């Protein structure tokens, strides 16, 4: 009789633990969504504040690109004045570091235009945008 009660308690404990694991998993997912929302809101606030102080050009996407540029080229001496901002915007979309370095050096050496670079790689987590009735964005 005591074994049955202990088995019942053990089974109930296992069931409770699995429910706790589900709740923890959902909590982590919710936390990730909240962090992403806060980051997005922070980008918007910075964009609005910088546009008000410095003029247009500090949109959320531009700030994100500027940050990505800084992360890819943290040493300012590694940046070449022979390439334009559009070159760099294209280069920072290349995730493979060796490939990005090759195109960086080749663009300088061969004086490539932006059109000579490979097209920007699509973002991994971005879904295709919906188009309007006319098929244009």
VOMINU-128838 format. One record per atom (N, C-alpha, C): residue number from 1; y, x, z; residue in three letters. Coordinates in nm, 3 decimals, padded with zeros to 5 digits. Last residue first. Layout:
+-----+---------+---------+---------+-----+
!   k !      c2 !      c1 !      c3 !   r !
+-----+---------+---------+---------+-----+
! NUM !       Y !       X !       Z ! ALA !
...
+-----+---------+---------+---------+-----+
END
This chain:
+-----+---------+---------+---------+-----+
!   k !      c2 !      c1 !      c3 !   r !
+-----+---------+---------+---------+-----+
! 137 !  04.745 !  00.595 ! -05.378 ! UNK !
! 137 !  04.771 !  00.607 ! -05.234 ! UNK !
! 137 !  04.915 !  00.590 ! -05.205 ! UNK !
! 136 !  04.620 !  00.362 ! -05.621 ! UNK !
! 136 !  04.701 !  00.476 ! -05.582 ! UNK !
! 136 !  04.718 !  00.477 ! -05.431 ! UNK !
! 135 !  04.492 !  00.133 ! -05.683 ! UNK !
! 135 !  04.412 !  00.253 ! -05.686 ! UNK !
! 135 !  04.492 !  00.377 ! -05.650 ! UNK !
! 134 !  04.626 ! -00.106 ! -05.659 ! UNK !
! 134 !  04.641 ! -00.035 ! -05.785 ! UNK !
! 134 !  04.561 !  00.094 ! -05.793 ! UNK !
! 133 !  04.570 ! -00.179 ! -05.393 ! UNK !
! 133 !  04.514 ! -00.255 ! -05.504 ! UNK !
! 133 !  04.518 ! -00.179 ! -05.635 ! UNK !
! 132 !  04.530 !  00.138 ! -05.218 ! UNK !
! 132 !  04.586 !  00.003 ! -05.237 ! UNK !
! 132 !  04.525 ! -00.062 ! -05.360 ! UNK !
! 131 !  04.251 !  00.303 ! -05.062 ! UNK !
! 131 !  04.361 !  00.295 ! -05.158 ! UNK !
! 131 !  04.410 !  00.152 ! -05.168 ! UNK !
! 130 !  04.161 !  00.485 ! -04.775 ! UNK !
! 130 !  04.153 !  00.361 ! -04.852 ! UNK !
! 130 !  04.273 !  00.355 ! -04.945 ! UNK !
! 129 !  04.043 !  00.820 ! -04.770 ! UNK !
! 129 !  04.148 !  00.721 ! -04.745 ! UNK !
! 129 !  04.126 !  00.598 ! -04.831 ! UNK !
! 128 !  03.734 !  00.933 ! -04.639 ! UNK !
! 128 !  03.821 !  00.909 ! -04.755 ! UNK !
! 128 !  03.924 !  00.801 ! -04.722 ! UNK !
! 127 !  03.757 !  01.091 ! -04.316 ! UNK !
! 127 !  03.697 !  00.992 ! -04.405 ! UNK !
! 127 !  03.789 !  00.974 ! -04.525 ! UNK !
! 126 !  03.719 !  01.407 ! -04.180 ! UNK !
! 126 !  03.810 !  01.309 ! -04.238 ! UNK !
! 126 !  03.734 !  01.218 ! -04.334 ! UNK !
! 125 !  03.584 !  01.616 ! -04.069 ! UNK !
! 125 !  03.581 !  01.488 ! -03.999 ! UNK !
! 125 !  03.672 !  01.384 ! -04.060 ! UNK !
! 124 !  03.626 !  01.836 ! -04.246 ! UNK !
! 124 !  03.492 !  01.788 ! -04.213 ! UNK !
! 124 !  03.492 !  01.647 ! -04.158 ! UNK !
! 123 !  03.853 !  01.837 ! -04.519 ! UNK !
! 123 !  03.831 !  01.844 ! -04.375 ! UNK !
! 123 !  03.697 !  01.780 ! -04.343 ! UNK !
! 122 !  03.790 !  02.021 ! -04.822 ! UNK !
! 122 !  03.813 !  01.895 ! -04.750 ! UNK !
! 122 !  03.783 !  01.913 ! -04.602 ! UNK !
! 121 !  03.968 !  02.316 ! -04.909 ! UNK !
! 121 !  03.842 !  02.255 ! -04.870 ! UNK !
! 121 !  03.870 !  02.126 ! -04.796 ! UNK !
! 120 !  04.194 !  02.348 ! -05.183 ! UNK !
! 120 !  04.171 !  02.334 ! -05.039 ! UNK !
! 120 !  04.038 !  02.265 ! -05.011 ! UNK !
! 119 !  04.069 !  02.538 ! -05.464 ! UNK !
! 119 !  04.134 !  02.420 ! -05.408 ! UNK !
! 119 !  04.105 !  02.410 ! -05.258 ! UNK !
! 118 !  04.125 !  02.895 ! -05.482 ! UNK !
! 118 !  04.035 !  02.780 ! -05.484 ! UNK !
! 118 !  04.105 !  02.659 ! -05.423 ! UNK !
! 117 !  04.417 !  03.014 ! -05.667 ! UNK !
! 117 !  04.333 !  03.008 ! -05.547 ! UNK !
! 117 !  04.236 !  02.891 ! -05.557 ! UNK !
! 116 !  04.575 !  02.969 ! -05.882 ! UNK !
! 116 !  04.463 !  03.061 ! -05.901 ! UNK !
! 116 !  04.369 !  03.063 ! -05.781 ! UNK !
! 115 !  04.781 !  02.815 ! -05.787 ! UNK !
! 115 !  04.680 !  02.749 ! -05.871 ! UNK !
! 115 !  04.560 !  02.839 ! -05.899 ! UNK !
! 114 !  04.947 !  02.997 ! -05.669 ! UNK !
! 114 !  04.868 !  02.909 ! -05.582 ! UNK !
! 114 !  04.757 !  02.842 ! -05.662 ! UNK !
! 113 !  04.902 !  03.300 ! -05.859 ! UNK !
! 113 !  04.981 !  03.183 ! -05.819 ! UNK !
! 113 !  04.891 !  03.098 ! -05.728 ! UNK !
! 112 !  04.836 !  03.642 ! -05.783 ! UNK !
! 112 !  04.790 !  03.507 ! -05.817 ! UNK !
! 112 !  04.894 !  03.403 ! -05.778 ! UNK !
! 111 !  04.857 !  03.924 ! -05.791 ! UNK !
! 111 !  04.975 !  03.837 ! -05.802 ! UNK !
! 111 !  04.938 !  03.697 ! -05.848 ! UNK !
! 110 !  04.649 !  04.085 ! -05.730 ! UNK !
! 110 !  04.655 !  04.035 ! -05.867 ! UNK !
! 110 !  04.772 !  03.942 ! -05.892 ! UNK !
! 109 !  04.706 !  04.143 ! -05.457 ! UNK !
! 109 !  04.681 !  04.250 ! -05.554 ! UNK !
! 109 !  04.702 !  04.202 ! -05.698 ! UNK !
! 108 !  04.735 !  03.886 ! -05.338 ! UNK !
! 108 !  04.843 !  03.986 ! -05.332 ! UNK !
! 108 !  04.828 !  04.088 ! -05.444 ! UNK !
! 107 !  04.493 !  03.767 ! -05.399 ! UNK !
! 107 !  04.617 !  03.698 ! -05.436 ! UNK !
! 107 !  04.735 !  03.795 ! -05.435 ! UNK !
! 106 !  04.314 !  03.946 ! -05.281 ! UNK !
! 106 !  04.316 !  03.933 ! -05.427 ! UNK !
! 106 !  04.445 !  03.865 ! -05.474 ! UNK !
! 105 !  04.363 !  03.904 ! -05.007 ! UNK !
! 105 !  04.387 !  04.036 ! -05.067 ! UNK !
! 105 !  04.399 !  04.026 ! -05.220 ! UNK !
! 104 !  04.293 !  03.629 ! -04.989 ! UNK !
! 104 !  04.421 !  03.678 ! -04.940 ! UNK !
! 104 !  04.456 !  03.810 ! -05.010 ! UNK !
! 103 !  04.031 !  03.624 ! -05.080 ! UNK !
! 103 !  04.133 !  03.555 ! -05.158 ! UNK !
! 103 !  04.273 !  03.600 ! -05.118 ! UNK !
! 102 !  03.912 !  03.779 ! -04.870 ! UNK !
! 102 !  03.902 !  03.820 ! -05.011 ! UNK !
! 102 !  04.013 !  03.756 ! -05.092 ! UNK !
! 101 !  03.969 !  03.622 ! -04.646 ! UNK !
! 101 !  04.026 !  03.757 ! -04.655 ! UNK !
! 101 !  04.023 !  03.808 ! -04.799 ! UNK !
! 100 !  03.813 !  03.397 ! -04.707 ! UNK !
! 100 !  03.958 !  03.383 ! -04.690 ! UNK !
! 100 !  04.027 !  03.520 ! -04.705 ! UNK !
!  99 !  03.559 !  03.512 ! -04.704 ! UNK !
!  99 !  03.611 !  03.454 ! -04.829 ! UNK !
!  99 !  03.763 !  03.442 ! -04.821 ! UNK !
!  98 !  03.542 !  03.582 ! -04.434 ! UNK !
!  98 !  03.531 !  03.686 ! -04.538 ! UNK !
!  98 !  03.588 !  03.636 ! -04.671 ! UNK !
!  97 !  03.568 !  03.330 ! -04.304 ! UNK !
!  97 !  03.668 !  03.435 ! -04.285 ! UNK !
!  97 !  03.664 !  03.542 ! -04.393 ! UNK !
!  96 !  03.541 !  03.012 ! -04.415 ! UNK !
!  96 !  03.468 !  03.139 ! -04.416 ! UNK !
!  96 !  03.570 !  03.253 ! -04.412 ! UNK !
!  95 !  03.732 !  02.810 ! -04.445 ! UNK !
!  95 !  03.675 !  02.836 ! -04.313 ! UNK !
!  95 !  03.602 !  02.970 ! -04.306 ! UNK !
!  94 !  04.030 !  02.762 ! -04.592 ! UNK !
!  94 !  03.902 !  02.829 ! -04.617 ! UNK !
!  94 !  03.843 !  02.872 ! -04.483 ! UNK !
!  93 !  04.276 !  02.675 ! -04.523 ! UNK !
!  93 !  04.172 !  02.572 ! -04.533 ! UNK !
!  93 !  04.035 !  02.633 ! -04.557 ! UNK !
!  92 !  04.444 !  02.888 ! -04.538 ! UNK !
!  92 !  04.395 !  02.852 ! -04.405 ! UNK !
!  92 !  04.293 !  02.739 ! -04.408 ! UNK !
!  91 !  04.511 !  02.898 ! -04.813 ! UNK !
!  91 !  04.418 !  02.996 ! -04.755 ! UNK !
!  91 !  04.363 !  02.953 ! -04.620 ! UNK !
!  90 !  04.700 !  02.693 ! -04.840 ! UNK !
!  90 !  04.571 !  02.684 ! -04.910 ! UNK !
!  90 !  04.469 !  02.777 ! -04.846 ! UNK !
!  89 !  04.906 !  02.789 ! -04.683 ! UNK !
!  89 !  04.851 !  02.655 ! -04.654 ! UNK !
!  89 !  04.716 !  02.637 ! -04.722 ! UNK !
!  88 !  04.958 !  03.030 ! -04.816 ! UNK !
!  88 !  04.899 !  03.032 ! -04.682 ! UNK !
!  88 !  04.839 !  02.897 ! -04.644 ! UNK !
!  87 !  05.070 !  02.931 ! -05.054 ! UNK !
!  87 !  04.952 !  03.018 ! -05.057 ! UNK !
!  87 !  04.880 !  03.011 ! -04.923 ! UNK !
!  86 !  05.290 !  02.800 ! -04.943 ! UNK !
!  86 !  05.187 !  02.721 ! -05.010 ! UNK !
!  86 !  05.059 !  02.803 ! -05.026 ! UNK !
!  85 !  05.445 !  03.011 ! -04.858 ! UNK !
!  85 !  05.389 !  02.921 ! -04.757 ! UNK !
!  85 !  05.277 !  02.838 ! -04.818 ! UNK !
!  84 !  05.352 !  03.292 ! -05.072 ! UNK !
!  84 !  05.437 !  03.182 ! -05.029 ! UNK !
!  84 !  05.368 !  03.101 ! -04.920 ! UNK !
!  83 !  05.326 !  03.647 ! -05.048 ! UNK !
!  83 !  05.266 !  03.515 ! -05.065 ! UNK !
!  83 !  05.360 !  03.408 ! -05.012 ! UNK !
!  82 !  05.457 !  03.870 ! -04.980 ! UNK !
!  82 !  05.432 !  03.852 ! -05.123 ! UNK !
!  82 !  05.367 !  03.717 ! -05.152 ! UNK !
!  81 !  05.470 !  03.915 ! -04.716 ! UNK !
!  81 !  05.584 !  03.845 ! -04.774 ! UNK !
!  81 !  05.567 !  03.820 ! -04.923 ! UNK !
!  80 !  05.172 !  03.872 ! -04.535 ! UNK !
!  80 !  05.242 !  03.938 ! -04.644 ! UNK !
!  80 !  05.358 !  03.851 ! -04.693 ! UNK !
!  79 !  05.058 !  03.932 ! -04.210 ! UNK !
!  79 !  05.113 !  03.836 ! -04.305 ! UNK !
!  79 !  05.192 !  03.911 ! -04.411 ! UNK !
!  78 !  05.001 !  04.120 ! -04.029 ! UNK !
!  78 !  04.894 !  04.087 ! -04.123 ! UNK !
!  78 !  04.942 !  03.990 ! -04.230 ! UNK !
!  77 !  05.213 !  04.128 ! -03.860 ! UNK !
!  77 !  05.205 !  04.235 ! -03.960 ! UNK !
!  77 !  05.096 !  04.209 ! -04.062 ! UNK !
!  76 !  05.168 !  03.925 ! -03.679 ! UNK !
!  76 !  05.263 !  03.900 ! -03.788 ! UNK !
!  76 !  05.259 !  04.009 ! -03.895 ! UNK !
!  75 !  04.871 !  03.811 ! -03.577 ! UNK !
!  75 !  04.947 !  03.937 ! -03.584 ! UNK !
!  75 !  05.040 !  03.926 ! -03.705 ! UNK !
!  74 !  04.747 !  03.569 ! -03.617 ! UNK !
!  74 !  04.825 !  03.587 ! -03.495 ! UNK !
!  74 !  04.908 !  03.715 ! -03.495 ! UNK !
!  73 !  04.648 !  03.391 ! -03.839 ! UNK !
!  73 !  04.724 !  03.514 ! -03.857 ! UNK !
!  73 !  04.810 !  03.541 ! -03.733 ! UNK !
!  72 !  04.518 !  03.168 ! -03.739 ! UNK !
!  72 !  04.450 !  03.250 ! -03.840 ! UNK !
!  72 !  04.517 !  03.386 ! -03.858 ! UNK !
!  71 !  04.704 !  03.062 ! -03.563 ! UNK !
!  71 !  04.572 !  03.097 ! -03.512 ! UNK !
!  71 !  04.496 !  03.187 ! -03.610 ! UNK !
!  70 !  04.921 !  03.013 ! -03.736 ! UNK !
!  70 !  04.935 !  03.110 ! -03.627 ! UNK !
!  70 !  04.798 !  03.155 ! -03.575 ! UNK !
!  69 !  04.805 !  02.814 ! -03.897 ! UNK !
!  69 !  04.849 !  02.941 ! -03.956 ! UNK !
!  69 !  04.859 !  03.048 ! -03.848 ! UNK !
!  68 !  04.775 !  02.613 ! -03.708 ! UNK !
!  68 !  04.656 !  02.669 ! -03.771 ! UNK !
!  68 !  04.689 !  02.805 ! -03.835 ! UNK !
!  67 !  05.046 !  02.561 ! -03.659 ! UNK !
!  67 !  04.960 !  02.609 ! -03.550 ! UNK !
!  67 !  04.835 !  02.675 ! -03.607 ! UNK !
!  66 !  05.123 !  02.469 ! -03.910 ! UNK !
!  66 !  05.187 !  02.588 ! -03.853 ! UNK !
!  66 !  05.101 !  02.647 ! -03.742 ! UNK !
!  65 !  04.965 !  02.239 ! -03.930 ! UNK !
!  65 !  04.945 !  02.349 ! -04.025 ! UNK !
!  65 !  05.006 !  02.478 ! -03.972 ! UNK !
!  64 !  05.077 !  02.088 ! -03.723 ! UNK !
!  64 !  04.934 !  02.121 ! -03.718 ! UNK !
!  64 !  04.906 !  02.239 ! -03.811 ! UNK !
!  63 !  05.335 !  02.059 ! -03.823 ! UNK !
!  63 !  05.314 !  02.131 ! -03.696 ! UNK !
!  63 !  05.168 !  02.175 ! -03.683 ! UNK !
!  62 !  05.277 !  01.905 ! -04.052 ! UNK !
!  62 !  05.336 !  02.040 ! -04.066 ! UNK !
!  62 !  05.316 !  02.121 ! -03.939 ! UNK !
!  61 !  05.178 !  01.672 ! -03.933 ! UNK !
!  61 !  05.088 !  01.752 ! -04.018 ! UNK !
!  61 !  05.144 !  01.893 ! -04.038 ! UNK !
!  60 !  05.404 !  01.584 ! -03.789 ! UNK !
!  60 !  05.279 !  01.615 ! -03.720 ! UNK !
!  60 !  05.190 !  01.705 ! -03.805 ! UNK !
!  59 !  05.699 !  01.753 ! -03.917 ! UNK !
!  59 !  05.610 !  01.639 ! -03.903 ! UNK !
!  59 !  05.484 !  01.682 ! -03.830 ! UNK !
!  58 !  05.944 !  01.898 ! -03.952 ! UNK !
!  58 !  05.856 !  01.917 ! -03.838 ! UNK !
!  58 !  05.770 !  01.794 ! -03.813 ! UNK !
!  57 !  06.113 !  01.827 ! -04.152 ! UNK !
!  57 !  06.013 !  01.929 ! -04.183 ! UNK !
!  57 !  05.916 !  01.952 ! -04.070 ! UNK !
!  56 !  06.465 !  01.792 ! -04.063 ! UNK !
!  56 !  06.336 !  01.744 ! -04.112 ! UNK !
!  56 !  06.240 !  01.859 ! -04.139 ! UNK !
!  55 !  06.609 !  01.950 ! -03.765 ! UNK !
!  55 !  06.613 !  01.887 ! -03.896 ! UNK !
!  55 !  06.474 !  01.848 ! -03.943 ! UNK !
!  54 !  06.602 !  02.040 ! -03.507 ! UNK !
!  54 !  06.605 !  02.139 ! -03.615 ! UNK !
!  54 !  06.612 !  02.079 ! -03.755 ! UNK !
!  53 !  06.613 !  01.817 ! -03.331 ! UNK !
!  53 !  06.686 !  01.939 ! -03.302 ! UNK !
!  53 !  06.707 !  02.027 ! -03.425 ! UNK !
!  52 !  06.458 !  01.620 ! -03.452 ! UNK !
!  52 !  06.591 !  01.585 ! -03.403 ! UNK !
!  52 !  06.675 !  01.710 ! -03.380 ! UNK !
!  51 !  06.227 !  01.761 ! -03.505 ! UNK !
!  51 !  06.304 !  01.707 ! -03.618 ! UNK !
!  51 !  06.445 !  01.673 ! -03.573 ! UNK !
!  50 !  06.142 !  01.813 ! -03.243 ! UNK !
!  50 !  06.182 !  01.924 ! -03.330 ! UNK !
!  50 !  06.263 !  01.876 ! -03.449 ! UNK !
!  49 !  06.085 !  01.550 ! -03.154 ! UNK !
!  49 !  06.184 !  01.634 ! -03.085 ! UNK !
!  49 !  06.233 !  01.746 ! -03.174 ! UNK !
!  48 !  05.887 !  01.469 ! -03.336 ! UNK !
!  48 !  06.012 !  01.394 ! -03.325 ! UNK !
!  48 !  06.120 !  01.480 ! -03.261 ! UNK !
!  47 !  05.690 !  01.664 ! -03.284 ! UNK !
!  47 !  05.744 !  01.646 ! -03.419 ! UNK !
!  47 !  05.878 !  01.575 ! -03.414 ! UNK !
!  46 !  05.634 !  01.624 ! -03.014 ! UNK !
!  46 !  05.690 !  01.751 ! -03.060 ! UNK !
!  46 !  05.756 !  01.736 ! -03.196 ! UNK !
!  45 !  05.527 !  01.363 ! -03.032 ! UNK !
!  45 !  05.647 !  01.388 ! -02.951 ! UNK !
!  45 !  05.713 !  01.518 ! -02.994 ! UNK !
!  44 !  05.302 !  01.412 ! -03.193 ! UNK !
!  44 !  05.407 !  01.320 ! -03.238 ! UNK !
!  44 !  05.537 !  01.345 ! -03.163 ! UNK !
!  43 !  05.154 !  01.582 ! -03.030 ! UNK !
!  43 !  05.201 !  01.630 ! -03.161 ! UNK !
!  43 !  05.315 !  01.543 ! -03.211 ! UNK !
!  42 !  05.102 !  01.404 ! -02.819 ! UNK !
!  42 !  05.182 !  01.524 ! -02.794 ! UNK !
!  42 !  05.238 !  01.579 ! -02.925 ! UNK !
!  41 !  04.935 !  01.223 ! -02.947 ! UNK !
!  41 !  05.064 !  01.176 ! -02.896 ! UNK !
!  41 !  05.157 !  01.295 ! -02.872 ! UNK !
!  40 !  04.718 !  01.393 ! -02.997 ! UNK !
!  40 !  04.789 !  01.330 ! -03.108 ! UNK !
!  40 !  04.927 !  01.283 ! -03.065 ! UNK !
!  39 !  04.643 !  01.453 ! -02.735 ! UNK !
!  39 !  04.684 !  01.561 ! -02.826 ! UNK !
!  39 !  04.764 !  01.505 ! -02.943 ! UNK !
!  38 !  04.571 !  01.196 ! -02.650 ! UNK !
!  38 !  04.682 !  01.265 ! -02.584 ! UNK !
!  38 !  04.734 !  01.379 ! -02.673 ! UNK !
!  37 !  04.352 !  01.149 ! -02.818 ! UNK !
!  37 !  04.468 !  01.061 ! -02.823 ! UNK !
!  37 !  04.590 !  01.129 ! -02.763 ! UNK !
!  36 !  04.178 !  01.350 ! -02.734 ! UNK !
!  36 !  04.225 !  01.349 ! -02.873 ! UNK !
!  36 !  04.350 !  01.264 ! -02.886 ! UNK !
!  35 !  04.135 !  01.267 ! -02.468 ! UNK !
!  35 !  04.197 !  01.397 ! -02.495 ! UNK !
!  35 !  04.253 !  01.402 ! -02.637 ! UNK !
!  34 !  04.007 !  01.020 ! -02.519 ! UNK !
!  34 !  04.136 !  01.021 ! -02.448 ! UNK !
!  34 !  04.208 !  01.154 ! -02.474 ! UNK !
!  33 !  03.773 !  01.110 ! -02.642 ! UNK !
!  33 !  03.866 !  01.024 ! -02.716 ! UNK !
!  33 !  04.004 !  01.024 ! -02.651 ! UNK !
!  32 !  03.659 !  01.253 ! -02.430 ! UNK !
!  32 !  03.693 !  01.323 ! -02.555 ! UNK !
!  32 !  03.792 !  01.241 ! -02.637 ! UNK !
!  31 !  03.617 !  01.043 ! -02.248 ! UNK !
!  31 !  03.707 !  01.151 ! -02.213 ! UNK !
!  31 !  03.751 !  01.227 ! -02.338 ! UNK !
!  30 !  03.421 !  00.899 ! -02.387 ! UNK !
!  30 !  03.551 !  00.837 ! -02.362 ! UNK !
!  30 !  03.655 !  00.944 ! -02.329 ! UNK !
!  29 !  03.214 !  01.087 ! -02.373 ! UNK !
!  29 !  03.266 !  01.044 ! -02.504 ! UNK !
!  29 !  03.404 !  00.982 ! -02.488 ! UNK !
!  28 !  03.174 !  01.100 ! -02.098 ! UNK !
!  28 !  03.215 !  01.220 ! -02.170 ! UNK !
!  28 !  03.275 !  01.184 ! -02.306 ! UNK !
!  27 !  03.093 !  00.833 ! -02.055 ! UNK !
!  27 !  03.214 !  00.885 ! -01.991 ! UNK !
!  27 !  03.265 !  01.010 ! -02.061 ! UNK !
!  26 !  02.853 !  00.824 ! -02.192 ! UNK !
!  26 !  02.964 !  00.739 ! -02.239 ! UNK !
!  26 !  03.097 !  00.786 ! -02.180 ! UNK !
!  25 !  02.714 !  01.003 ! -02.028 ! UNK !
!  25 !  02.733 !  01.032 ! -02.170 ! UNK !
!  25 !  02.849 !  00.952 ! -02.226 ! UNK !
!  24 !  02.716 !  00.865 ! -01.784 ! UNK !
!  24 !  02.780 !  00.997 ! -01.795 ! UNK !
!  24 !  02.808 !  01.032 ! -01.940 ! UNK !
!  23 !  02.566 !  00.638 ! -01.860 ! UNK !
!  23 !  02.706 !  00.622 ! -01.818 ! UNK !
!  23 !  02.780 !  00.755 ! -01.827 ! UNK !
!  22 !  02.321 !  00.764 ! -01.912 ! UNK !
!  22 !  02.389 !  00.689 ! -02.018 ! UNK !
!  22 !  02.537 !  00.674 ! -01.984 ! UNK !
!  21 !  02.265 !  00.868 ! -01.660 ! UNK !
!  21 !  02.280 !  00.959 ! -01.772 ! UNK !
!  21 !  02.353 !  00.891 ! -01.887 ! UNK !
!  20 !  02.234 !  00.630 ! -01.516 ! UNK !
!  20 !  02.343 !  00.721 ! -01.481 ! UNK !
!  20 !  02.369 !  00.818 ! -01.595 ! UNK !
!  19 !  02.001 !  00.535 ! -01.635 ! UNK !
!  19 !  02.125 !  00.459 ! -01.651 ! UNK !
!  19 !  02.247 !  00.546 ! -01.618 ! UNK !
!  18 !  01.824 !  00.729 ! -01.547 ! UNK !
!  18 !  01.847 !  00.717 ! -01.691 ! UNK !
!  18 !  01.973 !  00.636 ! -01.718 ! UNK !
!  17 !  01.836 !  00.677 ! -01.271 ! UNK !
!  17 !  01.882 !  00.805 ! -01.324 ! UNK !
!  17 !  01.909 !  00.797 ! -01.474 ! UNK !
!  16 !  01.716 !  00.424 ! -01.260 ! UNK !
!  16 !  01.857 !  00.440 ! -01.220 ! UNK !
!  16 !  01.915 !  00.570 ! -01.276 ! UNK !
!  15 !  01.459 !  00.491 ! -01.339 ! UNK !
!  15 !  01.537 !  00.397 ! -01.420 ! UNK !
!  15 !  01.685 !  00.410 ! -01.388 ! UNK !
!  14 !  01.387 !  00.660 ! -01.125 ! UNK !
!  14 !  01.392 !  00.712 ! -01.263 ! UNK !
!  14 !  01.476 !  00.621 ! -01.352 ! UNK !
!  13 !  01.399 !  00.473 ! -00.914 ! UNK !
!  13 !  01.489 !  00.589 ! -00.914 ! UNK !
!  13 !  01.501 !  00.648 ! -01.054 ! UNK !
!  12 !  01.193 !  00.302 ! -00.985 ! UNK !
!  12 !  01.329 !  00.249 ! -00.979 ! UNK !
!  12 !  01.431 !  00.363 ! -00.982 ! UNK !
!  11 !  00.978 !  00.481 ! -00.960 ! UNK !
!  11 !  01.008 !  00.420 ! -01.090 ! UNK !
!  11 !  01.151 !  00.367 ! -01.093 ! UNK !
!  10 !  00.995 !  00.536 ! -00.683 ! UNK !
!  10 !  01.009 !  00.644 ! -00.781 ! UNK !
!  10 !  01.044 !  00.589 ! -00.918 ! UNK !
!   9 !  00.944 !  00.281 ! -00.579 ! UNK !
!   9 !  01.073 !  00.346 ! -00.551 ! UNK !
!   9 !  01.097 !  00.457 ! -00.653 ! UNK !
!   8 !  00.682 !  00.248 ! -00.672 ! UNK !
!   8 !  00.788 !  00.154 ! -00.712 ! UNK !
!   8 !  00.926 !  00.214 ! -00.692 ! UNK !
!   7 !  00.557 !  00.453 ! -00.537 ! UNK !
!   7 !  00.557 !  00.454 ! -00.683 ! UNK !
!   7 !  00.667 !  00.362 ! -00.736 ! UNK !
!   6 !  00.594 !  00.365 ! -00.273 ! UNK !
!   6 !  00.654 !  00.491 ! -00.317 ! UNK !
!   6 !  00.662 !  00.500 ! -00.468 ! UNK !
!   5 !  00.442 !  00.130 ! -00.285 ! UNK !
!   5 !  00.586 !  00.122 ! -00.255 ! UNK !
!   5 !  00.657 !  00.249 ! -00.302 ! UNK !
!   4 !  00.190 !  00.241 ! -00.337 ! UNK !
!   4 !  00.250 !  00.147 ! -00.433 ! UNK !
!   4 !  00.401 !  00.137 ! -00.411 ! UNK !
!   3 !  00.148 !  00.389 ! -00.105 ! UNK !
!   3 !  00.158 !  00.459 ! -00.235 ! UNK !
!   3 !  00.224 !  00.370 ! -00.338 ! UNK !
!   2 !  00.127 !  00.191 !  00.084 ! UNK !
!   2 !  00.243 !  00.280 !  00.092 ! UNK !
!   2 !  00.262 !  00.354 ! -00.040 ! UNK !
!   1 ! -00.119 !  00.082 !  00.000 ! UNK !
!   1 !  00.000 !  00.000 !  00.000 ! UNK !
!   1 !  00.127 !  00.087 !  00.000 ! UNK !
+-----+---------+---------+---------+-----+
END
